[in-house]
Amino acid sequence: MHGEGGSVNSAALPAQIADLKRRLQGYRLADIYNMDETGLFYKLAPDKTIASRQIEGAKKSKVRVTVALTSNADGSDMREPFIIGHANKPRCFKKKSGSDLGFY
């Protein structure tokens, strides 16, 4: 049970929820984890003004940072956000390795 919200089969959802609840009955909430990812488009300019008018012009930037967030079901263990990159050795880190900077 994973994927994008737009690809959900609404008719099958109640049966899948019941099946998931049945499978999780033997576990404590502290032992059930969820991880999800989100993207931060930090170079993306706004596309509307305060007055909600469309702004015409430039192409939209697709530069982003992807972050994974993890927590258990009762919220007692919220892990630090995990940055997901696409370069093995980003140039901005010069000659330092990931372990030198505190990541893997």
Secondary structure, DSSP 8 states (H G I E B T S, - for coil): --S-GGG--TTTHHHHHHHHHHHHTTS-GGG-EEEEEEEE-TT---SB-TT--B---S------EEEEEEEETTSS-B---EEE-S-SS-GGGTT--TTTTT--
